[in-house]
Amino acid sequence: MDTLKLKLGPTIAAIALIILLLVGYVGWYHLWREVPTYYESPEEQFKYGSIGTENAEGIPYWIWLVLPRLFPEKLPGTGGYTSLGLTWEEGKETPVGIVKKTIGFPRQGTNCAVCHNATYRQTPKDKPTILLGGPANKFDAQGYLQFLFACANDPRFTADYILPAITYNHQFSWLEQQIYRYLLIPQTKKALLQQQQSYAWMNFRPNWGPGRLDLFNSVKFRTLDLPIDNTIGNSDLMPLWNQKQHQDFSLYWDGLETSLKAAIHQGAIGDGATQKSIPLNDLQRLEDYIQQLNPPKYPFAIDQTLAQQGSKIFDNNCASCHAFGGARTGKVIPVEEVGTDRHRLDVWTQGAGDASSQFDLQRTDGYVSVSLDGLWLRAPYLHNGSVPYLTDLLELPENRAKVFYRGYDVYDQNKVGFVAQGDEAKQVGFKYDTGVTANSHQGHLYGTELSADEKQALIEYLKTL
């Protein structure tokens, strides 16, 4: 008998080891196996490639996909995620800027394109034209987060409610069913509720509205874990195109950074990636792509004769601050001189600068005098998006629109900007009130003294940039 025990001992140990390895493999395969996203086309990589946000904050893709169907009352309108300003290309699994990546199971995440693809339409009946690198004028990032949080707070956010909806799109194996029922769905609810707490600071500030973010308060409170303060950083998204001509420009609205590579890494971290999850090679591809991405040409007719007249007016009045090669282009101009709303500038406190060793962002005293390439697509104007049209920007603040609607992508060729008033803009858009704190449309008086004819010629030239 003792001999038999001696013979069976190694066999049992071997079987136990095999079972342990098998269980470990199954667990790794279904929970941690990472499959990189790669697209041969740099454009497709920009639109759908990963920047590392799925590891820490990614939502299981199949859960994410069915939430608008299960909780439509929590959305601002019909159309699922498109009601929040996301643009879905025909035949694609996700909207532009939304990543599907397998890390054990398919996960959803965001990338740079979610905030940096713009659309426009000539008429309400037209299909949106997507222009990569532009500021995402329709995307309501805060509304998107609030939708996810509202779903997680709903008592129906359970396996019994969610799993049947998923079967319309995908059939799970028995094991996958158990993983989703007992692990992924409960954990997703828990993670979203925890994330909601990390964004609680949003509840005490004015809403962002589509096309805007409070990026650096998010960095302060979520990444650096600094105490909540009363600063408001609501500001427009910026374009990414044409970076090859922006060498040595100060970056972000207030010039906190000068390195494009560092800014891309900071953007990934701000979107939910970690230092460990960032795919460095993919971020290098992203940098190479936006270095060479040309700004979009104005798609409508231009009066070339009038634009030539406007070119001279631009050279005499605007070029030193806004032309490539201008003495102050890409430099920080003191806020006292520009006169625009200073709230965005005050967000990056001295304490934030001291705590941000991983970012090396230091406070400045003004806003960057940006180049104007692709200006026609960058409406609304000023750093906080407080001026809907170029025609308004050349008027004194008291003559600029005090209330308008943003997030509607039909284009107004006469005023040069997106339609911001009227019934359709009101129905679709977000009410922007310049009387709300941090929404001021004051400042930037440059060009307001020009005659009506000079303004018209200048605007015609600005269309060509």
N, C-alpha and C positions, 0 to 999 in steps of 0.2 A: 504493500500500500504506500509506504514511504517513497519507494521508487517511482510509483505512478504519479505521486504528487510532484516529485522532482521533474518528471517528464512534462506534466501538464503546466507547471508553473510558467516556464518561458512562453508556452503557446498562449496561455491566457493573457499574459502581459503583452504579447505581440498583438493579439486581437484587440485588447483594450486600447493599445496605442493607435492601431488602425482606425478604430471607431472614433477616438479622440481627434485624430488628424482629419477624418472625414467630416466630423461635425465642425471642426475649425474651418475646413475648406468651404463647406456649405455656408457657414456664417460669413466668412470673408467674401465669398462670391456674391451673396445677396445683400450685404451691408456695406462693404468697404472697397470692393474691386473698383478701381478707377480706370475709366476709358477716356483718354484725351479727346477733346473735340478738335477736329482739323478740317479745314476747307481749303482746297487748292487755290481757289480764288481769294485774294486779299479782301475783296469787297464782301464776299460771303462770310469770311472770317470776322470782319468788322461787324457785320449784322448779327451773326449767330454764334460766334466763337466765345469760349469761356475766358474770363479774367480772374477766375478763382472764387467767385461769390457763392458757388453751390455747396461747398464743403461745410461752411459754418451756418449759413442762413438759407440754403436752398430748400425749397418745398418739394416734396415728392410730386413729380410731374403729373401723374394721373389724378392726384387729389387737386392740384392747382387747376387742371384743365376743366374739371366739372363744377368748381365753385360758382361761377356765374349762372350755371343752369340750376343749381340747387338753392342759391340765395340771390335771385335777381332783384329782389326788393331792396337790397343793400347797395345797388349800383345807381348812378345818377340818371341812367336812361337805358334804352334797349341796345342790343348789340354786344352784350358781354363785355370783354375787356376793351373793345374798341370805344365803348362809352366813356372810358377813362383816358382816351386819346392815344392808345396804342394802335399801330398800323399793321395790319395783317396782310402779307402778300399771299396771293392765291397759291394754294398747293403747299404752303409751308406749315410745319407743325406748331410753330410759335410766331408771335408778332416780332417785328424788327426790334432787336435789343433784348429779346428774351431767349435765354440759352436752355437747351435740353442736353444734359450731360449725365452719363451713367457713373455714379459712385455707389456701387452695390446695387442700387435701383435707379431708375431714371429720375433726375432731379431738375427742377427749374431754378434758374438764376437770372440775374441781369448782367448786362455788359454796358460798355460806353455808349453804344448806339441807341440805347433806350432813351437817353437824354440828348443825343446828338444825331437825330434824323428829323428833318423838317418836311412838311408837306404843304402843297398849295393846290388850289383849284381856281379855274377861271370863273366857273359858274357853280351853283350848288349841285347841278346834275352831273358834273364831271367826276371822274375817278381821280382820287388824290395822286399827285406826282410826288414821289419820294426823292429827296435830295439828301444824300448822306453827308454827315459832318455838320449839318446845320443845327441850330437850336431847336429842340423838339417843342414847337409852339403849341401843340395840342395836348401833350402828355401831362396828366395831373398826377405827379408822383405822390403827393400827400394823399390825394383821393384813393390812389391805388393801395397805399399802406392801410388807410382807414377801412377800405373794403375788406382786406384780408383780416384785419383785427375784428371787424364786425362779424365776419363768418365764424371766427374762433370763439367769440363770445356767445354765439347762438347755441342753445341746448341741443339742437339737432345735429351739431357737428359730432357725429358718432359713426362708427363703422356700419351700423344697420342702415343709416341714411345715405352714406357716401358710397359704399361698395356697390350697391345695385346701379347707381348712376355711372360708375366707371365701366361696368360691363357693356354699356352701349358703345364704348370706344375700344375696350381692351379686355381680353379674357385672361385671368390669372390662373396659374397652376394652384393646386391645393396648398402647397407650401407658401406661395406668394399671398394667397388669401389670408393665411394665418399671420404672416408677417405684417400685412396691412391692418388686419383687424386688431391685433393685440399689441403692436409696436408702433407702426408708422402713423396711423391716424391719431391715436392718443398723444404720441410724441409731437406731432405737428401742431395739434391744438395747444399743447403746453408751450411749445417754442414760440408760437405766434403771440400767446398771451404774455410771455416774458418779453418778447420784442416790443409789444405794445407799451409795457412799462418803461422800456428804454427810450421810447418816443413820447412819453407823457409831457415833456416840455413843450411839445407842439400845441397842446391844448390851451396854453396861456399866451399865445401869440396870434397875430392875424394869419388867416389862411394864406397859403402860398398861391394857389390858383395854378392853372396849366402854364407850362413853360417856365416855371420858377422853382427854386429850391432854397432852403436854408441850410446849405451844405456845411458851413463851418461851425454852426452850432451843433449840428449832428456829430461832427468830429470832436468838438469839445466835450459834449456830454456823453456820447456813446463810446468813442474810442479812447479819449484821454481821461474819461471819468472825472471831469471837473465839476465843481458845485454848480447848480443851476443859477443863472443870473437872469437879468431882464433884457438882454440884448436881442435884437431882431435882425436876422441876416437875409431876409427874403430878397432874392435877386434873380435876374434872368439867367437862363442857360446861355452859354457862349458857344460860338461855332468852333469847330476843330480844323477846318480845312486850311490848306495853304501854309502849313507850318514851316515849310522850307524858306519862306520869306519873312518868317517871324523870329529868326535867330536873334538871341539876346534880348528879345522883348520881355518886359515884365508880364507875368502870367496871373490869371485870375483878375477879377475886377479891380482889386486893390494892390496888385503887384506883389503878392506874398512870395512868389516863386519865380525863378528865371530858367530853371531846367525843365524842359519838356518831359524828359524821361522820369524825373522825380514827380512831376505833376500827374503823369499817367499812373504811376505807382500809388500816389496819394488818392487818386480817384478810385482805383480798385479797392483800396482799404476803406475808403469812405462808403463804398457800395456794399461792403460786407465781406470782402476777401480778408485773408490773414497773410502775414509774411510767409507762412509755410505753404499756403495754398496757391499763391500767385504763380501762374505759369510764365516764367521769364521770357521764354522764346516767343510765346504768343503775344506778350506785351511788346516785344521788339518788332514783331510783324505789324502790330497796331501802330506803333510809332512810325515805322517806315511808310505805312499806308497814308496816314494823315499828313506826313511831310510832303507827299506828292499829290494829295487830293486837291484839285483845283476848285476855287469858289464857283458856284453856279452862275451862269449868265442870266441876265434879266430876260424872261421868256416872251415878253410882249414887245410891241413896236416902240422904237425910240426915235425921236426927232433929232437926227444927227446934227443938223445945223444949229439947233438950239443947244444941244449938248456941247458943241464946240465953244459956244459963247459961255456956257456954264463952266467949262474947263478953266478958263481964265479967272473966273470969279473964285473957283476952288483954289487955284494957285495963290491968289492974293489973300484969301480969307481963312482957308482951312488946311492947306498943305503942310504947314509947319508942325501941326499936331496929328494929322491923319493920313498923310501920304507916306509911302515907303521912302525912306531917306529923309523924312522930315526931322527937324532938330529935336522935336519932343515926341515923335511917334513911338509908341511902345514904352514911354516913360510915365512915371507917376506924377500927376499934376496935383498940387495941394487942393484939398477939398474947399478951402476958403476961396480959392480962385474959381473953381468950377461951379460951386454953389449948389450942387445937387444934394439929395438926401444923404446924410452921413451915417445912418444907422448900420448899413452894411459894413462900413469901414470900422465901426466901433465893436463889431462882433469879435474880432481877433484881439483879445485883450493881452496885456503884458503877461498875465498868468498863463494864458494859452501858449504864447510864444516860449515861455520858460519850460512848460511841460511837454513841448512837442519835439523832443530830441529826435524821434524817428522821422519827423517831417521837416524839421529845420525851417519853419515858417516864421518870419518876423514881421511884426506890425509895421505898417507904413502910415503916411499922413495924408493920403489922397487916393485918387482913382487913376487907372491907366488910360492914357490917351490912345485908344485903339486904332488900328488901321481899319479902313472901311470896305475891304474886299467882300463882295457878296452882301453889301449893305441892304439891298432890297428885301432880302429874306430874313433880316434880323429884327424885324418889328415884333412887338412894340419896342420903343427906343429908351435910352438911358439904362443905367445898370440895374435899375429896379423895374424896368418895363413899364414906366409910368406915362409914356407918350405914345399913342397908338400909331401915328402917321409921321412921315418926314415933313409933310406940310405943317403939322402942328409943332414940330421941333424947331422950326424957323420962326415961330411966333413967340411973343412974350408969354410967360407962364399964365398970366391971367386970361389969355386968349386960347390956351390949350384945353382940350377936353378934360373936364373934371371927373366925369364918370363915363366909363365905356366897358366893353365886354371883350375878354380875351379868350383864345382857345378855339376860335372859328377860323378855318383855313381858306376861305374864299378870299381872293385878293382884290384889293381896291387899287386899280392902276392910276387913278387920278390923284389920290392922296398918298400913294406909295406906302402900303402897309396892309395888314389883313383887315377885312371888314369888321369894325368894332362897335357899330351902332346899328339900330334897326331890329325888327322883330326876330329875324333868323339868328343874328348874333346874340341877342338876348336869350333866345331859347336854348342855344347850344353852349354859349360861353359862360365865363365866370365874371361876375360883376366886380370891376376894379374901380374903387373909390379912392381918388387921390387925397381925400381928407383923412384916410386911415393912417395910423402911425406907420412910418417907413415906406409909405406909398407916394410921397410927395413928388410932384412933377416940376418943382422949382429948379432953377439953375440952368447951366449951359445956354447962356444968352448969345453965344457966338452966332452970327448970321441973322439975328433978329432985326438988325438995323438996315438990312438990305431992302431995296425997293421990291415991289411985287414982281416986276419983270425979271429982276436979278434972281429972286428966289426961284421963280419958275425955271429959269435957265440952269441954275445950280442943281436943282432937283433932277432935271433931265440928265445932267452929267453924272450925278450920283448913281443913277440907274445903270450906268455903264461899268461901274467898278466891280 
